[in-house]
Amino acid sequence: MWSVISYAMARCAESVDSLETCASQEAKKMEVRPAGAGTRRCAPVGALVALVAAGTILSLVSGATRTNAADASKDQILIGLITKTEVNPYFVKLRQAATAEAEKQGAKLLARYGKFDGDNEGQVAAIENLISAGVKGILITPNNSTGVLGAVKKARDKGILVIALDTATDPADAVDATLATDNFEAGVLQGQYARKALGDKEPKLAMLDGTPGGTVDTQRHDGFLKGFGIKEGDPAIVGKQITHGALDEGQTAMENLLTAHPDVNVVYTINEPAAEGAYAAIKKAGKLKDIVLTSIDGGRLGVQYVKDGKIAGTVMQFPKIMATRGVDYVVDFAKTGKKPSGFINTGATLITDKPFSDLPSKDTKFGLENCWG
């Protein structure tokens, strides 16, 4: 497993142009972080005391902010963004794209995030905070498809436009619109590729799932099974474990599954951080040549893993499209009152350097040029 420092630098390098900038950003992040962040990063005690003394305890509870409402001019449109976590590179990219588009539109983005994948309470607190801040719209990647519905209704009742990004709510019409990948179809692509890459071998499938209760997690899982050509409960599935989409949990889960089922030869992962952890476990077990590892996300590190032969294939998403369109919809709503509605598909593309003629895909050159574009 990567060290904490190298992993932080690799995450940051997804979104900056130099390691010098990366180091600077990581240093700044040490100043403010959500409470309950565990051992991922620890702020100096003195810094935490100073933060509390400065009256910023709210940001520690519901997620640190990139900007404050007080920084906005009187007539500036305020837009809230709430992601599942702060550290996942996918949400870092989404936040950066939203921030850039807001600046382009002359608006101000207020960014919040959950303390961990599944932190519904943190996201609810963030919604309430953004309501108080006077935002015109809230863009949210729900940690759980039902866990934030009460707070979302409260925001909409106050005339705030609410758009789900990446992850749909249940029911879908709990928000005004959803901008996301068709995650079921993305899972189908992943499953189809995994089945073809396995060849004539009898499948011994291990499934590294995300967070129970999330629509993304369910849709990707079910789509993979369809693409792979089996149903839930098929004996080809030798084991399943929850990873919450995290690298460390992905490695632990894969280690557990390999111990219980050393004959595993194909692996589904919910996202690329989980796949990175799975790869570390597979390498440790000396089974790199025996297992087909697949994933979904399409971040730079994930595509690089495909290029290096560590992941057989991944399915690329386009969070920049989700973020920029979401910001544009809020700005348009603030100016005209017009609202988007329904599900808006932002696309998915299979990335691999070992393609099959009957399965559309792009190579890693395309992937590295367009990752999370």
C-alpha positions as CSV (number, residue, x, y, z in Angstrom):
1,M,0.0,0.0,0.0
2,W,1.2,3.5,-0.7
3,S,2.4,5.6,2.2
4,V,0.1,8.4,3.3
5,I,2.4,10.9,1.9
6,S,2.9,9.3,-1.5
7,Y,-0.8,8.7,-1.8
8,A,-1.7,12.3,-1.0
9,M,0.8,13.5,-3.6
10,A,-0.5,11.2,-6.2
11,R,-4.1,12.3,-5.5
12,C,-3.1,15.9,-5.8
13,A,-1.1,15.3,-8.9
14,E,-4.3,14.3,-10.7
15,S,-5.3,17.9,-10.7
16,V,-2.3,20.2,-10.6
17,D,0.5,20.9,-13.0
18,S,3.6,20.5,-10.8
19,L,4.6,18.7,-7.6
20,E,5.6,22.1,-6.2
21,T,2.0,23.2,-6.5
22,C,0.9,19.8,-5.2
23,A,3.0,20.1,-2.1
24,S,1.6,23.6,-1.5
25,Q,-2.0,22.4,-1.8
26,E,-1.5,19.5,0.6
27,A,0.1,21.8,3.1
28,K,-2.8,24.2,3.0
29,K,-5.3,21.3,3.5
30,M,-3.6,20.6,6.8
31,E,-5.1,23.8,8.2
32,V,-8.8,22.9,7.9
33,R,-10.5,19.4,7.7
34,P,-13.8,17.8,8.6
35,A,-14.1,16.3,12.0
36,G,-13.9,12.5,12.2
37,A,-11.4,12.2,9.4
38,G,-9.7,9.4,11.3
39,T,-6.1,8.6,10.4
40,R,-6.2,9.8,6.9
41,R,-4.5,13.1,7.9
42,C,-4.0,14.6,11.3
43,A,-3.8,18.4,11.9
44,P,-1.6,19.8,14.6
45,V,-3.5,20.4,17.8
46,G,-2.5,24.0,17.8
47,A,-4.0,24.5,14.4
48,L,-7.3,22.9,15.5
49,V,-7.4,25.1,18.6
50,A,-6.9,28.1,16.4
51,L,-9.6,27.1,14.1
52,V,-12.1,26.6,16.9
53,A,-11.1,29.9,18.4
54,A,-11.7,31.5,15.0
55,G,-15.3,30.3,15.1
56,T,-14.9,27.8,12.3
57,I,-16.1,24.7,14.1
58,L,-19.0,24.5,11.6
59,S,-16.7,23.8,8.8
60,L,-15.1,21.0,10.8
61,V,-18.5,19.4,11.4
62,S,-20.0,19.5,7.9
63,G,-16.9,19.7,5.8
64,A,-14.3,22.4,5.2
65,T,-15.2,25.1,2.7
66,R,-13.2,26.2,-0.3
67,T,-14.8,29.6,-0.2
68,N,-17.1,31.5,2.2
69,A,-20.4,33.2,1.5
70,A,-18.9,36.4,3.1
71,D,-16.4,36.5,0.3
72,A,-19.1,36.9,-2.3
73,S,-20.2,40.3,-3.6
74,K,-23.7,41.4,-2.7
75,D,-25.2,40.6,-6.2
76,Q,-23.1,37.5,-6.8
77,I,-24.8,34.2,-7.4
78,L,-23.9,31.6,-4.7
79,I,-23.8,28.0,-5.7
80,G,-23.3,25.1,-3.2
81,L,-21.5,21.9,-4.0
82,I,-21.5,18.9,-1.7
83,T,-19.4,15.9,-2.6
84,K,-19.3,12.5,-0.9
85,T,-15.7,13.0,0.4
86,E,-12.9,15.4,0.1
87,V,-10.0,13.1,-0.8
88,N,-11.3,10.9,-3.7
89,P,-9.6,12.2,-6.8
90,Y,-12.9,11.9,-8.7
91,F,-14.6,14.4,-6.4
92,V,-11.5,16.6,-6.4
93,K,-11.8,16.9,-10.2
94,L,-15.5,17.5,-10.0
95,R,-15.0,20.3,-7.4
96,Q,-12.2,22.0,-9.5
97,A,-14.4,21.9,-12.6
98,A,-17.3,23.4,-10.7
99,T,-15.1,26.1,-9.2
100,A,-13.6,27.1,-12.5
101,E,-17.0,27.3,-14.2
102,A,-18.5,29.3,-11.4
103,E,-15.6,31.8,-11.7
104,K,-16.2,31.9,-15.5
105,Q,-19.8,32.7,-14.9
106,G,-19.1,35.4,-12.3
107,A,-20.7,33.2,-9.5
108,K,-19.2,32.0,-6.2
109,L,-18.9,28.3,-5.4
110,L,-19.2,27.1,-1.7
111,A,-17.8,23.6,-1.5
112,R,-18.6,21.1,1.3
113,Y,-18.0,17.4,1.6
114,G,-18.7,14.4,3.8
115,K,-16.1,13.1,6.2
116,F,-16.3,9.7,4.6
117,D,-18.2,7.8,2.0
118,G,-21.6,7.2,3.6
119,D,-21.6,10.3,5.9
120,N,-25.2,11.2,5.5
121,E,-25.3,13.4,8.7
122,G,-22.4,15.5,7.4
123,Q,-24.1,16.0,4.1
124,V,-27.4,17.0,5.8
125,A,-25.5,19.5,7.9
126,A,-23.9,20.9,4.8
127,I,-27.2,21.3,3.0
128,E,-28.6,23.2,6.0
129,N,-25.5,25.4,6.1
130,L,-25.8,26.2,2.4
131,I,-29.5,27.1,2.8
132,S,-28.5,29.6,5.5
133,A,-25.7,31.0,3.3
134,G,-28.3,31.9,0.7
135,V,-27.3,29.8,-2.2
136,K,-29.4,29.8,-5.4
137,G,-28.7,26.1,-6.1
138,I,-27.1,23.1,-4.6
139,L,-25.2,20.4,-6.5
140,I,-24.8,17.2,-4.5
141,T,-23.3,13.8,-4.9
142,P,-25.5,12.0,-2.3
143,N,-23.6,9.5,0.0
144,N,-26.9,7.6,0.2
145,S,-29.7,7.8,-2.2
146,T,-32.3,8.2,0.5
147,G,-30.3,9.6,3.4
148,V,-30.5,13.3,2.5
149,L,-34.0,13.5,1.1
150,G,-35.4,15.5,4.1
151,A,-32.8,18.2,3.8
152,V,-33.1,18.3,0.0
153,K,-36.9,18.8,0.4
154,K,-36.2,21.7,2.8
155,A,-33.9,23.3,0.3
156,R,-36.4,23.0,-2.6
157,D,-39.2,24.3,-0.4
158,K,-37.2,27.4,0.0
159,G,-36.9,27.9,-3.7
160,I,-33.4,26.5,-4.1
161,L,-32.6,24.5,-7.2
162,V,-31.1,21.1,-6.3
163,I,-29.3,18.9,-8.8
164,A,-27.8,15.5,-8.1
165,L,-24.4,14.9,-9.7
166,D,-23.0,11.5,-10.3
167,T,-25.4,9.7,-7.9
168,A,-29.2,9.7,-8.3
169,T,-31.5,10.0,-5.4
170,D,-34.3,7.5,-4.7
171,P,-36.8,8.5,-5.8
172,A,-35.1,10.3,-8.7
173,D,-37.6,13.2,-8.6
174,A,-36.5,14.1,-5.1
175,V,-34.2,16.5,-6.8
176,D,-34.9,18.8,-9.8
177,A,-32.6,17.0,-12.1
178,T,-29.7,14.5,-12.1
179,L,-26.5,14.9,-14.1
180,A,-24.6,11.6,-14.2
181,T,-23.2,8.6,-15.9
182,D,-25.6,5.9,-16.8
183,N,-24.0,3.7,-14.2
184,F,-25.9,0.6,-15.1
185,E,-24.6,0.8,-18.7
186,A,-21.1,1.6,-17.4
187,G,-21.3,-1.6,-15.4
188,V,-22.4,-3.5,-18.4
189,L,-19.3,-2.3,-20.4
190,Q,-17.1,-3.3,-17.5
191,G,-18.7,-6.7,-17.2
192,Q,-18.6,-7.4,-21.0
193,Y,-14.9,-6.6,-21.1
194,A,-14.1,-8.7,-18.0
195,R,-15.9,-11.7,-19.5
196,K,-14.0,-11.4,-22.8
197,A,-10.6,-10.7,-21.2
198,L,-11.1,-13.9,-19.1
199,G,-11.2,-16.0,-22.2
200,D,-12.2,-19.6,-21.9
201,K,-11.4,-19.9,-18.2
202,E,-14.2,-20.9,-15.8
203,P,-15.0,-17.6,-13.9
204,K,-14.2,-17.3,-10.2
205,L,-15.5,-13.8,-9.6
206,A,-14.7,-11.6,-6.6
207,M,-16.8,-8.4,-6.3
208,L,-15.5,-5.4,-4.4
209,D,-18.6,-3.2,-3.9
210,G,-18.9,0.3,-2.7
211,T,-21.4,1.6,-0.1
212,P,-24.7,-0.2,0.6
213,G,-27.7,1.8,-0.3
214,G,-26.2,4.0,-3.0
215,T,-27.8,4.0,-6.5
216,V,-24.3,4.2,-8.2
217,D,-23.1,1.1,-6.2
218,T,-26.3,-0.9,-7.0
219,Q,-26.4,0.1,-10.7
220,R,-22.7,-0.6,-11.4
221,H,-22.9,-4.0,-9.6
222,D,-26.1,-5.1,-11.4
223,G,-24.8,-3.7,-14.8
224,F,-21.5,-5.7,-14.4
225,L,-23.4,-8.9,-13.8
226,K,-25.5,-8.3,-16.9
227,G,-22.5,-7.6,-19.0
228,F,-20.6,-10.6,-17.6
229,G,-23.6,-12.8,-18.5
230,I,-24.6,-14.0,-15.0
231,K,-27.3,-13.2,-12.4
232,E,-27.0,-12.5,-8.7
233,G,-26.4,-15.7,-6.8
234,D,-24.6,-17.5,-9.6
235,P,-22.0,-19.9,-8.3
236,A,-19.4,-18.1,-10.4
237,I,-19.5,-15.3,-7.7
238,V,-17.1,-16.7,-5.1
239,G,-17.2,-13.7,-2.8
240,K,-18.3,-10.1,-2.3
241,Q,-17.0,-7.4,0.2
242,I,-17.8,-3.8,0.9
243,T,-14.9,-1.3,0.2
244,H,-16.7,2.1,0.4
245,G,-14.7,2.9,-2.7
246,A,-11.5,3.4,-0.6
247,L,-8.0,2.2,-1.4
248,D,-7.3,0.7,2.1
249,E,-10.6,-1.1,2.3
250,G,-10.1,-2.4,-1.2
251,Q,-6.8,-3.9,-0.3
252,T,-8.2,-5.5,2.9
253,A,-11.2,-6.8,1.1
254,M,-9.1,-8.3,-1.7
255,E,-6.7,-9.9,0.8
256,N,-9.7,-11.5,2.6
257,L,-11.2,-12.8,-0.6
258,L,-7.9,-14.3,-1.8
259,T,-7.4,-16.0,1.5
260,A,-10.9,-17.5,1.4
261,H,-10.9,-18.1,-2.4
262,P,-7.3,-18.4,-3.8
263,D,-8.7,-19.5,-7.1
264,V,-10.2,-16.0,-7.9
265,N,-9.4,-15.1,-11.5
266,V,-11.6,-12.1,-12.2
267,V,-12.4,-9.0,-10.1
268,Y,-15.1,-6.4,-10.2
269,T,-14.3,-3.1,-8.4
270,I,-16.7,-0.3,-7.7
271,N,-14.1,2.4,-8.6
272,E,-10.4,3.0,-9.2
273,P,-9.2,3.6,-5.5
274,A,-10.7,0.2,-4.6
275,A,-9.0,-1.2,-7.7
276,E,-5.6,0.2,-6.6
277,G,-6.1,-1.5,-3.2
278,A,-7.1,-4.7,-4.9
279,Y,-4.0,-4.6,-7.2
280,A,-1.7,-4.2,-4.1
281,A,-3.3,-7.3,-2.6
282,I,-3.1,-9.3,-5.8
283,K,0.6,-8.3,-6.3
284,K,1.4,-9.3,-2.7
285,A,-0.2,-12.7,-3.3
286,G,1.9,-13.2,-6.4
287,K,-1.2,-13.6,-8.6
288,L,-0.8,-10.7,-11.1
289,K,-0.8,-13.1,-14.1
290,D,-3.8,-15.1,-12.8
291,I,-6.4,-12.4,-12.3
292,V,-8.3,-10.0,-14.6
293,L,-8.9,-6.8,-12.7
294,T,-11.4,-4.2,-14.0
295,S,-12.8,-0.9,-12.7
296,I,-14.8,2.2,-13.4
297,D,-14.0,6.0,-13.1
298,G,-11.4,6.9,-15.7
299,G,-9.1,9.1,-13.6
300,R,-5.5,9.7,-14.6
301,L,-4.1,7.2,-12.1
302,G,-6.7,4.6,-13.2
303,V,-5.9,5.1,-16.9
304,Q,-2.2,5.0,-16.1
305,Y,-2.8,1.7,-14.3
306,V,-4.4,0.4,-17.5
307,K,-1.5,1.6,-19.5
308,D,0.9,-0.1,-17.1
309,G,-1.1,-3.4,-17.3
310,K,-2.2,-3.3,-13.7
311,I,-5.8,-2.9,-14.5
312,A,-7.1,-4.7,-17.7
313,G,-9.7,-2.1,-18.4
314,T,-11.7,0.8,-16.9
315,V,-14.8,2.7,-17.8
316,M,-14.3,6.4,-18.1
317,Q,-16.8,9.0,-16.7
318,F,-16.9,12.7,-17.4
319,P,-17.3,14.6,-14.1
320,K,-16.2,17.9,-15.7
321,I,-19.3,17.8,-17.8
322,M,-21.5,17.1,-14.8
323,A,-19.9,19.9,-12.8
324,T,-19.9,22.6,-15.5
325,R,-23.4,21.9,-16.7
326,G,-24.6,21.8,-13.1
327,V,-23.1,25.3,-12.5
328,D,-24.6,26.6,-15.7
329,Y,-28.0,25.3,-14.8
330,V,-27.9,27.1,-11.5
331,V,-26.8,30.4,-13.0
332,D,-29.5,30.1,-15.7
333,F,-32.1,29.4,-13.0
334,A,-30.9,32.4,-10.9
335,K,-31.3,34.7,-13.9
336,T,-34.4,33.3,-15.6
337,G,-36.2,30.9,-13.2
338,K,-35.8,28.1,-15.7
339,K,-35.1,24.6,-14.2
340,P,-33.6,21.5,-15.7
341,S,-35.5,18.2,-15.1
342,G,-35.0,14.4,-15.3
343,F,-31.9,12.4,-15.9
344,I,-29.2,13.9,-18.1
345,N,-26.6,11.3,-19.2
346,T,-23.0,12.6,-19.4
347,G,-21.6,9.5,-21.1
348,A,-19.1,6.6,-20.4
349,T,-16.3,5.1,-22.5
350,L,-14.4,1.8,-22.0
351,I,-10.6,2.4,-21.8
352,T,-8.2,-0.5,-22.6
353,D,-5.0,-1.2,-24.6
354,K,-6.2,-4.8,-25.2
355,P,-9.4,-4.2,-27.1
356,F,-11.9,-6.6,-28.7
357,S,-13.3,-5.8,-32.1
358,D,-16.9,-6.4,-31.1
359,L,-16.7,-4.1,-28.0
360,P,-16.2,-0.4,-28.6
361,S,-13.4,1.1,-26.6
362,K,-10.6,3.8,-26.6
363,D,-7.0,3.3,-25.8
364,T,-5.0,4.8,-22.9
365,K,-3.6,7.6,-25.1
366,F,-7.2,8.8,-25.5
367,G,-7.8,8.2,-21.8
368,L,-4.8,10.2,-20.6
369,E,-5.7,13.1,-23.0
370,N,-9.4,13.1,-21.9
371,C,-9.5,11.7,-18.4
372,W,-12.3,13.3,-16.5
373,G,-12.8,15.9,-19.2
